[in-house]
Amino acid sequence: MLSHARCTDRDMRRHPRRPAESRAGPNAAWTAVCLSVAGLLGCERRPLSDGLPDTMDCSSCHGSDKNTAPPKSVDGSVAVSNVGVGAHQAHLIAGKAARPLVCGECHIVPLSMTTHPDPNGGPAKVAFAGRATLLGAEPVWDRATRRCSDTYCHGATLSGAESRDPPEWTTVNGTYLDCGACHGNPPGGTHPQQTDCEVCHIDVGPGGVIKDLQLHINGVIESGHPDGYESGTVHGPDAKQGKSDCRTCHGAGLEGVDDKPSCDSCHPAGWRTNCTFCHGGTDSTNGAPPVDLLGNSETSFLGVGAHTEHLSRTTHPAYPCTTCHIGITDVLTPGHMFDSTPGRSEVILSGLSPQGQYTAPICNNIYCHGNGRANGAVASFIPAAPFTCNSCHPTGGLGGHHGSHNGFSCIICHSAVAEDKETIANPDLHVDGKKDVSLNLGSYDPTAKTCSGTGTGCHEGTSNPW
């Protein structure tokens, strides 16, 4: 009876043996498979009026003339929301992220028609191999949640993997092609916080475009620089801006590792401690801009600003770099070139304003631009106009009896500091955290805060306390 029957098209859609369409010419092997399934499952049968196809392959039961992976699935579905379809095509056709997979990287591929797994029509077994298991990854497929977890190909071995959800098999909308789906963009950890991947990765082009699909998601960090990168005018700006952490390839001390040369082999002697090798050198030799890391020299640029004014002895002492920045001894000083804020020097105020704060381009709660009596002043590192005496201590804001002495020049009471109301004679005694009272006639008692011996033109005898 079975020799004159075959499974209906509806029943065979449930199993991996369904002929696509019956054609003339019986095929003994497929007849045996069909009948064994029919006998096991008791599926409906009808006379073999047309017989089975002459040739049978994987796409006779699933897939299409494009390839043998669904759609369609063995139940005839073509929707990616069906677990039997899902992201098969996204994996088997080369996209923008990596080379296409082959079936054997997720399934056991049968060697013949009669050795197909799950002959009773169960779902295809997922058995990971190849790319999914690279670098020690131990992937797991969960049909209930429709997710692959701990796969190398979706970033299981990369930093931040624990905070990323494993990919859902039936979500096929480009979500998992985004760089941030498998690794941070930029990656976390010690990776430079820049997104110009092409600076260090030969498989990537501008804009994050993968140039060579064979070199991406392949278990190897494809590092290297583009042609001409050895030129200082090319890699220099990238290094200064922190677009790449040179230590990753050239060693923690930039001493050179394997075939990566030491930075000392190209840079001149003393470059590690010469601040002007990277910035400054125009107005001074201490490394203070101009020029800044981008080569700018105008004070309107934040990297330049009022550096020269602060480091010059003008109306105040020449302040050292450590007044606003950490002390730097060489290129590898922690917090200098290789830190979490590439291309930017942190402002950590000390000296006269240890309580001050800086939020570019404004300094807040500082002494040095105040009235000399208390902290709390505010100043921009990119001033709109030159400062005058009134910029910091306007006449009406001075304490004590300054108001009753407005008719006198500053030199009358501050002869060691000022020459007149607009000229500072000794910058080292101005904006120094001290009140320097030095009368050009008479004397001042800082304890009693009184003046005496000033003559008939000022106070007779001893003045009232200031």
C-alpha positions in Angstrom: 0.0 0.0 0.0 2.8 2.5 0.9 4.5 1.8 -2.4 1.6 3.4 -4.1 1.4 6.5 -1.9 3.3 9.7 -1.1 3.1 12.4 1.6 0.9 15.3 0.7 2.6 18.7 0.1 1.0 20.0 3.2 2.5 17.2 5.4 6.0 17.3 3.8 6.2 21.1 4.6 6.6 20.0 8.2 9.7 17.9 7.5 13.1 18.3 5.8 12.1 15.8 3.0 9.3 17.8 1.2 9.7 17.8 -2.6 9.3 21.3 -4.0 7.1 20.1 -6.9 6.4 16.5 -8.1 8.0 15.9 -11.5 8.1 12.8 -13.7 10.8 10.1 -12.9 10.8 8.4 -9.5 13.7 8.7 -7.2 14.2 5.6 -5.1 16.2 7.2 -2.3 13.6 10.0 -1.8 10.8 7.5 -2.1 12.3 5.6 0.8 12.8 8.7 2.9 9.3 9.9 2.2 7.8 6.5 3.0 9.8 6.2 6.2 8.5 9.6 7.4 5.0 8.7 6.4 5.2 5.4 8.3 6.6 7.1 11.4 4.1 10.0 11.5 1.2 8.4 9.8 0.8 11.3 7.5 -1.9 11.4 4.8 -1.0 9.5 1.6 -2.3 9.5 -2.0 -1.4 7.6 -5.1 2.0 8.4 -6.7 0.5 9.5 -9.9 3.5 11.7 -10.9 6.3 10.2 -8.8 9.1 12.1 -7.1 11.6 14.6 -8.7 14.5 13.2 -10.6 16.9 15.4 -8.6 16.6 16.6 -5.0 18.8 19.0 -3.0 18.5 21.1 0.1 16.4 23.8 -1.6 13.8 21.2 -2.4 12.7 21.5 1.2 13.9 24.9 2.4 15.5 27.9 0.9 15.2 29.1 -2.7 17.1 29.3 -6.0 19.3 31.9 -4.3 20.7 29.6 -1.7 19.5 26.7 0.5 18.9 28.7 3.6 15.4 30.0 4.5 13.2 31.6 3.3 11.3 29.6 2.7 11.4 27.5 5.8 10.4 23.8 5.9 6.9 24.9 6.9 6.7 27.3 3.9 7.1 30.5 5.8 9.0 33.5 4.3 8.6 36.0 7.2 11.7 36.8 9.2 9.5 36.9 12.3 9.3 33.1 11.9 12.1 31.4 13.8 12.6 29.0 10.9 13.4 32.0 8.7 14.9 34.7 10.9 18.2 36.2 10.0 19.4 33.3 7.7 19.9 35.5 4.7 21.6 38.2 6.7 24.2 35.7 7.7 24.6 33.9 4.3 24.9 36.9 2.1 27.9 39.3 2.4 26.7 42.6 4.0 28.6 45.6 5.2 30.2 44.0 8.3 31.8 40.7 7.5 32.1 37.8 5.1 29.1 35.6 4.7 28.8 32.5 6.9 28.5 29.0 5.6 25.8 26.6 6.9 28.3 24.5 8.8 29.1 27.4 11.1 25.8 27.1 12.8 24.4 23.6 11.8 25.5 20.1 11.1 25.4 19.8 7.3 24.2 16.3 6.1 26.5 14.4 3.8 23.6 12.7 2.0 19.8 12.8 1.8 19.4 9.9 4.2 21.8 11.3 6.9 19.9 14.5 7.4 19.5 15.2 11.1 16.1 15.1 12.8 14.4 12.8 10.3 11.2 13.1 12.2 10.8 16.7 11.3 12.1 18.5 14.4 13.8 21.9 14.1 17.3 22.0 12.7 19.9 21.6 15.4 22.1 24.6 16.1 25.7 23.4 16.6 28.1 26.4 16.6 31.5 26.2 15.0 33.9 28.5 13.2 33.5 32.2 13.7 31.0 32.0 16.6 33.6 30.1 18.7 36.7 32.2 18.0 38.9 33.4 20.9 37.3 31.0 23.3 33.7 32.1 23.0 31.2 29.5 24.1 28.0 30.4 22.2 24.5 29.1 23.2 21.3 29.1 21.2 18.0 29.6 23.1 15.1 28.8 20.8 12.6 30.0 23.4 14.0 33.5 23.5 15.3 33.3 19.9 18.7 34.6 20.9 22.3 33.6 20.4 24.4 34.4 23.4 28.1 34.5 24.0 29.0 34.4 20.3 32.3 35.8 19.2 30.7 37.2 16.1 28.4 39.5 18.1 31.1 40.7 20.5 31.1 38.3 23.4 34.8 38.5 23.9 35.0 42.3 23.6 34.8 44.9 26.3 31.4 45.8 27.5 29.8 42.5 26.4 28.1 42.0 29.8 26.1 45.2 29.2 24.9 44.3 25.7 21.8 42.1 25.0 22.5 39.1 22.9 21.1 39.4 19.4 17.6 38.3 18.7 17.4 35.9 15.7 14.1 37.3 14.3 15.2 41.0 14.5 16.4 41.8 11.0 16.3 45.5 10.7 20.0 46.5 10.7 20.2 46.9 14.5 23.0 44.4 14.8 25.0 45.9 12.0 25.7 49.1 14.0 29.2 49.2 15.3 27.9 49.7 18.9 25.9 46.5 18.8 29.1 44.4 19.1 31.6 46.8 20.7 31.5 50.3 21.9 31.9 53.1 19.3 34.6 53.8 20.3 35.3 50.6 22.4 35.8 51.0 26.1 38.7 49.9 28.3 42.1 51.3 27.2 41.0 51.9 23.7 41.5 55.5 22.5 38.2 57.3 22.7 38.1 58.2 19.0 35.9 56.9 16.2 38.4 57.3 13.3 39.0 53.6 13.2 41.0 53.8 9.9 43.9 55.3 11.8 44.8 52.0 13.4 42.7 49.3 11.6 43.5 48.4 8.0 40.2 46.8 7.4 38.2 50.0 8.1 37.8 53.1 5.9 36.5 56.6 6.8 33.1 56.7 8.3 33.5 53.2 9.8 33.0 51.5 6.4 34.5 48.0 6.3 36.9 47.9 3.4 37.7 44.2 3.5 35.0 41.9 4.8 37.5 39.0 5.2 39.4 41.0 7.8 36.5 42.0 10.0 35.1 39.7 12.7 37.8 37.2 12.0 39.3 36.7 15.4 42.3 39.0 14.7 42.7 42.7 15.5 43.8 44.0 12.2 46.0 46.8 13.2 48.2 48.9 11.0 48.5 52.3 9.5 47.7 53.5 6.0 50.4 54.3 3.5 52.3 57.4 4.4 51.3 57.4 8.0 54.9 57.4 9.1 55.2 61.1 8.1 55.2 63.3 11.2 52.7 65.6 9.5 50.3 62.7 9.2 50.6 60.7 12.4 51.7 63.7 14.6 48.3 65.4 14.7 46.6 62.1 15.3 48.9 61.3 18.2 48.4 64.8 19.7 44.7 64.5 19.5 44.6 61.0 20.9 43.1 59.4 17.9 45.3 56.4 18.6 47.1 55.3 21.7 50.6 54.7 20.4 51.4 52.4 23.3 48.9 49.7 22.0 51.4 48.7 19.3 54.7 50.5 20.2 54.8 49.3 23.9 53.9 50.8 27.2 57.1 52.8 27.2 57.0 53.5 23.4 60.1 51.4 23.3 59.0 49.3 20.3 57.4 45.8 20.3 58.0 43.0 17.8 58.0 44.7 14.3 56.7 48.0 15.7 59.6 50.4 16.1 60.5 52.5 19.1 59.3 56.1 18.8 62.8 57.1 19.7 64.1 55.6 16.5 62.5 58.4 14.5 62.0 61.3 16.9 65.0 63.5 17.9 66.8 63.0 21.1 65.1 64.7 24.1 61.7 64.8 22.4 60.1 63.0 25.4 60.8 65.9 27.8 60.7 68.7 25.3 57.2 70.3 25.6 57.6 72.4 22.5 57.9 69.2 20.4 54.1 69.1 20.5 52.9 72.5 21.5 54.1 76.0 22.3 57.4 77.5 21.2 56.0 80.7 19.6 55.9 83.1 22.5 58.0 81.1 25.0 60.1 78.0 25.3 58.2 76.4 28.2 55.6 74.7 26.0 52.7 77.0 26.6 50.7 77.7 23.5 50.8 79.2 20.9 50.8 77.0 19.0 48.2 74.6 20.4 47.9 70.9 19.5 46.1 71.8 16.3 48.7 74.3 15.2 46.5 77.3 16.1 48.1 80.5 17.2 45.2 83.0 17.6 44.0 83.7 21.1 40.4 83.2 20.0 41.1 79.4 20.0 40.6 77.7 23.3 43.9 75.9 23.0 45.7 79.2 22.9 43.6 81.7 24.8 45.4 83.7 27.4 48.4 81.3 28.0 51.0 83.9 27.0 49.5 86.6 29.3 49.5 84.2 32.3 53.0 83.0 31.8 54.4 86.5 31.2 55.5 89.0 33.9 53.3 91.9 33.1 51.0 93.3 35.8 51.5 90.1 37.8 54.2 87.5 38.3 54.8 85.0 35.6 52.7 82.1 36.8 54.1 78.5 36.3 52.2 76.0 34.3 51.4 74.1 37.5 49.2 77.0 38.6 46.5 75.6 36.3 47.7 72.2 35.2 49.3 69.1 36.8 53.1 68.9 36.7 54.4 67.2 33.6 57.9 65.6 33.4 57.6 63.7 30.1 55.3 62.4 27.4 54.3 59.4 29.6 53.4 61.4 32.7 50.0 60.0 33.9 47.2 62.4 32.9 49.3 63.9 30.1 49.2 62.5 26.5 47.6 59.2 27.1 44.6 59.7 29.4 40.8 59.7 29.2 40.6 63.2 27.7 42.7 63.0 24.6 43.7 66.2 22.9 42.8 68.3 26.0 44.8 69.3 29.1 42.8 69.2 32.3 42.6 72.5 34.3 43.3 71.8 37.9 43.6 75.2 39.7 46.1 75.6 42.6 48.3 78.4 43.8 46.2 81.4 44.7 42.9 79.8 43.7 42.9 76.1 44.9 39.1 76.3 45.3 38.5 77.6 41.8 36.8 75.6 39.1 37.1 75.7 35.3 34.4 75.0 32.8 35.7 76.0 29.4 36.3 78.8 28.8 35.3 80.2 32.2 37.3 80.2 35.5 35.0 80.5 38.5 35.5 81.3 42.2 39.1 82.5 41.7 41.3 84.9 43.6 43.5 86.1 40.7 40.8 88.1 38.9 39.1 89.4 42.0 39.3 92.5 44.2 42.1 91.1 46.3 39.9 90.8 49.4 38.1 87.4 48.7 37.7 84.6 46.2 34.7 84.4 43.9 35.8 86.2 40.8 34.8 85.0 37.3 37.0 85.4 34.2 37.1 84.0 30.7 40.2 82.4 29.3 39.4 84.0 26.0 39.0 87.7 27.1 36.9 89.9 24.9 39.1 92.9 25.6 42.4 93.8 27.5 42.1 93.9 31.3 42.3 97.2 33.1 42.6 97.9 36.9 38.8 98.2 37.1 38.4 94.8 35.4 39.4 93.1 38.7 39.0 95.7 41.4 36.7 98.5 40.4 37.0 101.6 42.7 33.6 101.1 44.2 34.4 97.5 45.1 37.5 98.2 47.2 37.2 97.8 51.0 38.2 99.9 54.0 38.5 103.6 53.4 39.5 103.4 49.7 36.4 105.4 48.8 37.7 108.4 50.8 41.1 108.2 49.1 39.9 108.1 45.5 41.7 111.4 44.8 45.1 109.9 45.5 47.2 107.9 43.2 47.8 104.3 44.1 51.5 105.1 44.6 50.7 107.1 47.7 49.9 103.9 49.7 51.3 101.2 47.5 54.6 102.7 46.4 56.4 99.3 46.2 53.8 98.0 43.8 52.3 100.9 41.7 53.6 103.9 39.9 50.2 105.5 39.4 46.6 104.4 39.0 47.3 102.5 35.8 50.9 101.3 36.0 52.3 98.4 38.1 55.9 99.0 39.0 56.6 95.6 40.6 54.5 92.8 39.1 55.9 90.3 41.6 54.1 92.2 44.4 50.8 92.4 42.5 48.2 89.6 42.5 50.4 87.7 44.9 47.9 86.9 47.6 49.2 89.7 49.9 48.2 93.3 50.7 51.3 95.3 50.1 51.0 98.6 51.8 54.1 100.8 51.5 53.6 104.6 52.0 55.8 107.0 50.1 55.5 109.2 53.2 55.0 107.9 56.7 54.5 104.4 57.9 51.7 101.8 58.1 51.1 99.5 61.1 49.6 96.3 59.7 48.5 95.1 63.1 46.7 98.3 64.1 45.9 99.0 60.5 46.8 102.7 61.0 49.0 105.2 59.2 51.3 107.7 60.9 53.8 110.4 59.9 52.0 111.1 56.7 52.5 114.9 57.1 50.0 117.7 56.9 48.8 116.7 53.5 47.1 113.5 54.7 46.6 112.6 58.3 47.7 114.6 61.4 49.3 112.2 63.8 48.0 108.7 63.6 45.0 107.9 61.4 41.9 106.0 62.3 42.1 102.2 61.8 41.7 101.3 58.1 
